[in-house]
């Protein structure tokens, strides 16, 4: 099993976007965080299945994400 970092971003309209930096070309948009989370999970599975079907290598997860606290 592989674990990919996923970046979630809130849009100006209140919706959410998500993408996996290690899987170029994969990005989703949902009306809520929960919808974006579900769509990115499904999208990762579909993306990897497509790579397998095309005989292409599956990228190794290399991206790490962390929150950094700063005084603002």
N, C-alpha and C positions, 0 to 999 in steps of 0.2 A: 504494500500500500504506500502511496506517495501522498504527501501533504504539500499543497501549493499555497503560497501567500496570496491573499485576496485583499485588494484595496477597495474600500467603500467610500464613496463621496456623496454628500448631500447636495442636491441641485438647488438652484435659486427658486424653483417652483415647488420645493418640498419633497420631490421625488428623490430616488437614490440611484446611483450608478455603481457598478462594480466591475473590476477587471483583475485578471491574474497576470502579473508582469512576466512570468515565465512561460506563458502561453500566448504569444503575440497573435493579435487579431480577434481575441475573445474579449467581449465586453457586453454588459447587459444594463438595462435600465428598468426600474420598477417604480410603481407608485408609492411603495413603502419600503423600509429597510428589509422587512420580512420577505417581501416579494423579490427584491433584488438578491437576497441571500439564497432563496430557492432557485431563482433563475441562474445564478452563477454556478451553483452545485450541478444543476442539470447541464449547463453549458460546458462545464469542464468535462463531464462524462461524455457528452456528444463530441466535443473537440478531440478528446483522446481516441475515441472509437474511430473518428474520421482519419486521424493520423495512422492508426493501425491498418485500416482498410486500404489506405494509399501506400502502405509500406514505408512510411516515414518514421524517423526516430521520435520517441516521446521525450520531450525535454525534461531534464532533471530539475527538480525544484532547487533553486539557488537563492532566491530572494528572501530576505528576512525583513520584517517590519517591526518597528517599535515606536512607542510614544515617548517623547522626551519632554519633561516638564521644564518650563522656563518662566522667569518672572516677566510679566507683561504689564 
